[in-house]
Amino acid sequence: MKKRKKRWLTLGGVLGALLLVVVGYASYVLFTYDRIEDNLPLQPVDTGDAAALAIGENYTAVIQNIGFGAYTPDFTFFMDGGTESWAESEQSVKACVNAAADKVQEYTPDFVLFQEVDTDSTRSYHIDQQKLLTDRFAAYGSVFAVNYHSAFLAYPFTQPHGASNSGLLTLSKYNVTSAVRRSLPISESFSKFLDLDRCYTVSRIPVENGKELVLYNVHLSAYGGSDEIRTAQMTMLFEDMKAEYEKGNYCVCGGDFNHDFTGDSTQRLNGGQTVDFGWAQPFPADLLPEGITRCTDYQNLSPTCRNCDIPYEEGNFTIIVDGFLVSDNVEATAVENVHTGFAYSDHNPVVLKFMLK
C-alpha cells in the first residue's frame, strides 16, 4: 500500500512539474510577444550616389527571398510538411547567403530587395546575414527593417526552431533620402504566434523632375493568414501605392507576396493540377487600384518558389509567388524569373528592368 501511494505521489509530482513547465512556457510566449510599431522611421546607411534618377533611363531591380540561408535543394521545412527546423550548419548558411549574393550580382542591379534576412536566429546559427549581404554590396546604400522577431519556439521537440529575428534588406546605388517600416495587419488569434509580425518598407529616392521613386520591399503572411488578413494586407499596400502615384511619384514594389502571383501559375507549372497548400492562394487582382499593375510579361514562365515538404527535384510542385508591381508612370521593359534549380534558397530571384516615364 505504501509503495503504491509512493508511486502515485511520484507520478503526481512529475505531472505537476510538467504542468508548471507548460504553463511557464506559455506565459513566456504570451508576455514576450509584441508588435513593432507602425510608421517606424528607418535609418538609411551609406546612402549611395547623390545623383537623382533620370527620366527615360533603364534601371534594374532584383528581388530575392534568401530563405534564412537554410534551403539547399535537399532541405525540407517542418512548417511545410518536411522535417528540418534549422539549416544544416553555419558553413551551409554562409554558403547559401553568398550564393544568393553571387546570383544577384550577375545582373548588376541598381536596386536589390532581399527578404527573410536573419540577423540573430537559432535556426541560422545566429549568423548576421544582413552584414554578410551589405559587405558583399559595399558600394550600395542600405535600409534594413525587422520583419518579425519571436520568442523561443520549443518545437519540433527534437530540434526546437528557437528564436527568430528576420528582416527585409533594401539596397540602392542611389541616395535613399528617407525610409519607413509599415506594420501590416495580422491575425489577432493564436495563429499570430506562428506567422508573427509582418511589414513592408518604403524607401524614397529623388528623381530629376522633383518627384520620388518610392521603392517597396514586401513579405506578406504565409502560415497564419486567413482570407480576411490577406485582403487587409493587400488593401493596405495597394492604397499606399495608389496615394503615392496620385502625388505624381513613381512606385516599384517587389518581394514575396505568398500568393500565386499570376493567379494560375500553380496550374501552368504543375501540369494543370490544382494543388492547395493553404498559403498559395491566387493573387487578388481585383483589389488592384487603377494605375497599379503586375509585371507578368515573362518571356519564359519559370517558378519562383517550391513547397518544402520534400527535397527538390525537377517535377516537384512549384509556383510563382515573388514579383513586382509598378505604377503606370513606370514602364516595365523586361521581367525575368531566374530559375536556379533552388540551389541556395526555396525562392528564385526575379529581375525587373524599368524606366521612369
N, C-alpha and C positions, 0 to 999 in steps of 0.2 A: 504494500500500500504506500509506504514511504517512497519507494523507488518510483512508483507511478506518479505520485504527487511531484516528485523532483523533476521527472521528465516533463510534466505539464508546465511547471514553473520555468524550466529551461526554454521550452517551446514558446511560452508566453513572452519571455524576455527577448528571444530572437525576433519574434513578430513585432514586439514593441519597438525594438531598435530599428527594424526595417521601416516601420511606420514613421519613426522620427526622421530617418534619412529621407524618405519620400516627401514628407511634409516640409522638411528643411530645404530640400532642393526646389520644390515647387514655390516656396516662399522666396527663395533666392532669385528664381527666374522672374517671378512676378514683380518683385520690388526693385530689381535692377533694370527692368525694361523701361526704356524711354525713347521718345521720338525726337529726332533732330528738328529744330525749329525751321519754319518756312521762311523764305526770303533771306536766307543766311548769306551775307556777303562773303565772297571768296577772294583770296589774295593772289592775283596772277604773279608768277615767278619768272624772272628773266624774260621780259615781255617781247623779245624778238625785234624784228625790223620795224622801225617807226614809220616807214612809208605807208601811206594809205593804199587800200586796194583800188585797182583800176577798173573802170568800166570796159567791158568787151575783151578782157584778158582771160586766158584759160587758167583755172586753178584746179588742183587735185586734192580731194579729201578721201581718207581711208578710215573705215571703221573695223574694229577687231575686238571681239569678246575673247579674252585670253583664258577664260575658264579657270582662274586662280592658279594657273601653271600646272594643273594636275592631269589634263586629258591627253595622255598618249593614246594611240589607237586602241590599245587593249584595256584602257581604264573604263570601269563601269561605276556608276554612282548610285548609292543606296536610295536616294530620293527619286530616282528614275526607274527603280526596279532592279538595279545592279547590286553590287556587294561592297565596293570600296567607299571609304569616307575620307581618307587622306590621300594626298599624292604619294607616289611611290617612294620618293626620297628627296632630300634637299637638292641633290645634283639634278634630279629629274625636273624639279620645279624651275631651277635656273636655266636648264637646257630648253624647256618649253617656252619660257618667257623670252629668252634670247632668240629662239627660232621665230617667234611671233614678230619680234623687232626686225629680224632679218628680212622676213617676207614683206612687211610693211615698207621698209626702206627701199625695196626694189622699185617702188612706184614713185620715189622722190616726192612725197606728198607735201603740200603746203599746210595741211591740217590733218591731225590724226585724232580719232575718238576711240579710246580704249574703254572697255567695260570689264568688270569683275577683276579689278586690280587689288590684290590683297596687300595689306601693309603689316599686319601683326596677327595672323590667324593660325590656329592649331593645325588646320587641315593642310596648310602650305608651309609648315615648319617655321613660322614667324619670319619668313623672308620678306623684306621690304621691296615689293615688286614695283612700287612707284619709283623708288630710287634706281632700280635696275633699268627701268624704261627711260627715265629722264637723263640718266647717264649716257644711254645709247643715243638719245636725241638731244645732245648737249647744245646744239645750235637753235633749238626751239624754245619758245616760252611755254609755260605750262600752267594749267589750272586743275587742281585736284579737289574732289569732294567725296566725303564718306557717303556711300550709298546706304549701307546698313552695317550695324555693329550689333553683336549679340552676346548674350550670356553664354556660359559653357553648356553646350548641348551634350548630355550624357548618353547619347545614342548614336550609332549602334553600340551595344554593351561591350562587344569585343574590341572595338576601336572607336571610342567616342569622338564625334565630329568636333567637339570642343568649341572654343570661342572664335567668332569670325569678325574681321574688320576688313571690309571690302569697299572699293570706291570706283569712281569714274575719273579718268585722266584725259584731259584735252590738251593737245599740243598744237602750237601755232608758230609758223615762221614770221607772222606779222603781229603787230602790237595789240595785245588784248588790254583795252583800257579799263574794263571792269567785268566782274563776273558774279553770279549769284547761284545759290542752290535752292531749288524749288522742291518742297516736300509733296509727294503725290498722295492722293487718298489711298488708304489701305484698309483691310478688314479690321473691324473692331472686335471680332470674335477670337476664339482660341487660335485660329489659323494665322493670326498676326505673329505668333511666336515661331512659325515656320517660314513665312515669307518676309518677315521683319520689315524694316523701313524701306522705302523706295523713293527715288528722286530723279530729277533731271537737272542738268546745269545749263546755264545761259551765259555765253561769253560774247562780248561786244568788241568788234574790230572796225575801225574807221574806214570809210570809203571816200574816194576823192571828191564825190559830189556832196559831201556833208552828211550823208546818211551812214548807216552802220550795217555790217554783216552781223546778224545775230545767229550764233552757232550753238545749236542744242545738242547735248550729249545725253542719251536716254537709255535706261534699262528698266523696263516695266516688269510687273509682277508675273510670276510663273505659278508657284505651288499654292499660294494662298488666295489666288484671285478668283472671285465669283464674277458672273456676268455684270453685276452691278458695279463692282470695283473696277473691272476692265473698262467699262463705259465711262466711269467717273475719271479714271486716269487719262484716257484718250481725250475726253472732252476738255479737261484742264489744259493739256498740252496744245490741242488744236486752237483753243480760244486764245492762248498766249501767243501763238504764232500768227493768228489772224490779226490780233491787235498790233503787233509789230509791223506786219505787212501793210496795214491800213495807215500806219505812220510814214510809209514810204521806205521802210527798212527792208533788207534782204534776209530771208530766212533759209537756213540749211539745217536740217535736223537729221541726225544719224544715230544708230545704235541697235540694241537688241530689244525688239518690240514684244517678244514672246507671243507673237501671233503669226499665223500663216500670212506672210506679208502680201502675197499676190491674191490670197483668197482661195487659190486652187492648186498651190504647189504640192500639197500633200498628195493629191491625186496624180498630178502630172509627173512627179518624181518617183512615184511608187506604183507604176503600172495600173493606174486607175483606181487603186484601192483607197477607201476612206478609212483612215486609221485615227482613232480618238485616244490621245494620251491625256486628255483633260486640259492641258495647258496650251495645246496647239489649236486654238480657235481661229476662225477666219478674221482677218483684219477688217475692222468696221468701216469700210469705205464710205458708207452712207453718212457717217459722222463728220467726214472731212468738210471743212468750210470752203466756200468759193475762194479761189486764189491759192489753195494749198494742194499739192499733188504728190503722188508716189512716183519714185523713179524706178520703173519696172521695164524699160525698153531695153531688155537684155539681148545681146547678140546670140548668146547661148544660155539655156536655162540650166543653172547649176545650183546645188543646195548650199545653204549657209550653216546648217545645224544638223546634228544627228541626235537621236534619242540614245541615251547611255545606259540602257538596260543590259546590253550585250556588247562585247568588243566589236570594233568597227571592221567591216569588210564591205567591198562593193556589193550592192544589193540590199543592204540594211535600210531601215527606214530613215529617210532624210527629209528636210523641209527648208523653206526659206523663211527665216524669222528676222534676219538682220537686213536693214536697208536705210534708204534716205527719203526724206520728204523735203520739198523745196517750195518756196513761194513763186508765184507766176512771174515775178521780175528777175528770177534766176533761171537761166537756160541750162538744163542738164544735157551736155553734149555727148556723154557716154557714161554707161554704168556697167560694171562687171562684178559678178560674184566669182571669186578666185577659188577654184577647187584645189585644196592642198592635200586631199585624202585624209583630212582631220589628223594630220601628223603631230600637231602640238597643242591642239585645242578641240573642243567639241563644236567650235564655230569656225567658219571660214571668213576671211576678210571680204569686204565689199569696197570697190574703188569707184568714186564718182569724179568725173571731170565736168566742170561747170563754168559759166560766165555770168557776170552781173550785167543785166541789161541797162 
